[in-house]
Amino acid sequence: MTALSRAALDSLPMWVERPVYDVTQVATGIVHLGLGAFHRAHEAVYTDTVLRTDPRWGICGVSLRTPGVATALARQDGLYAVLEKGATGTAARVIGSIRETLFLGAASERVIARIADAAVTVVSLTVTEKGYCHDPATGALNHAHPDIAHDLAHRRAPISTIGVLVAGLDARRGGAGGPINVVCCDNLPRNGRTVEGLVASFAKAVHPALADWIGAHVAFPCTMVDRIVPATTQADIAEAAHLLGVADAVPVVAEAFSEWVIENRFAAARPAWEDAGARIVADIAPFEAMKLRLLNGSHSTLAYLGYLLGHEYLWQAASDPLLATLIERMMATEVVPTLEAPAGVDLGSYCAQLLARFRNPALPHRTQQIAMDGSQKLPQRLLATVRDRMKAGGSIDHLALAIAGWIRYASGTDEHGKPIAVADPLSSRFAAIAAAARGNASQIAEGFLDLTAVFGDDLTKDPVFRSAVARDVGGLLRDGVRRTLAVHVAQRGP
Ligand code: CS2
């Protein structure tokens, strides 16, 4: 089968959307770090729409860890398909916004030069939570992280996101690049401010004058990003080939829903993403808290407990009546009371819509995928809510069970005694805690609850929080997940 390429665009079935602009006339205005599925189904799609009227904003996409996607995209002239799985079927759209691709490992000087280029005024990021090499509980840069230590020693050959960013900004300072926007699109709390702090911390270690230049010339808007985009599977690749009639090695599959809210804080020109449906707002905080606590908090809860119940896919977990009841009540009684509704949003309808999105059976979103890197996710998804609830004297019953679900999962064996492949930067710490506890529930709970990198100095010392979580870890290990959930739901009626 012919491969997707510019030459193949004319042969696509008529119903497949494709670039209506001349991709050869597009300039590079954005450098994007992290070419994963999420970026390709989110910012790259908004940018593809903007390119219909403004050719300045082509993306130079940089793969940081592995060359696979960058190489495959280069072979396809940067083109790939987004398969949108809606209620009424599948829509396909070929995206043309990624105009260049680089693999960091082979091209760090070129990546740095690209960020320094005056025509580039946006560097955006989707590198996942752990890609920032920070302490998830405090948001501070982890100078002991091997990638950060490497980059401080080898500044022109960086391997970490923050190292690449600072090297690029340093080159910009030395050249004529001028001011620039750094747009973080990861699910971190106050993501722009967090990245600004990490960059400042690294830059200060390089040279205080560099940190000053960055402070004066670089804007770090906060963003709320939302679209459910599971990892691409072989079946998705086969479906893309079937729908397009040409071979696409790197399609992405996403739900129909997509949302992007961006703080109005820019230091240089930027694409008019609002023309493609993004919202530019003065205060991002209510949008961010709503999304991280309701969507991602529920997602993680469903992933841990759902995996333990044998659900391979998120839609199965969200369709399990006990789990659905748990997250509905958690959202309504413990999360929503901590939120301020963003203008024009009804939080009750938002929660109902989430359940429907989670239950989309056309999206093969594995519970194992969402369960990854819990140590980096829990603070903003569940623990920030716990802190607000405790400050207000409210109950944390459902949240405690969710957190206990994470501990039960991260302790590394399932209910049949089979090992769980726990993917997390702290996985060796988890394994050591579980080994030392030898199945003793309270020791497992205590060991995890001592992790200050996750729970911070405050929650690790809070007896009310600790005992609520430890009680549920005990229940899950003693009675199993289904029984614990059944009792929990029965005892805590609506
Ligand atoms: C998920 C998110 O993998 C995960 O942890 O919770 O990727 C989620 O699908 C997105 O944030 C949705 O916008």
Residues whose N, C-alpha, C, O or C-beta is under 5 A from the ligand:
A	BS01	CS2	V225 D226 R227 I228 V229 N296 H299 Q369 I370
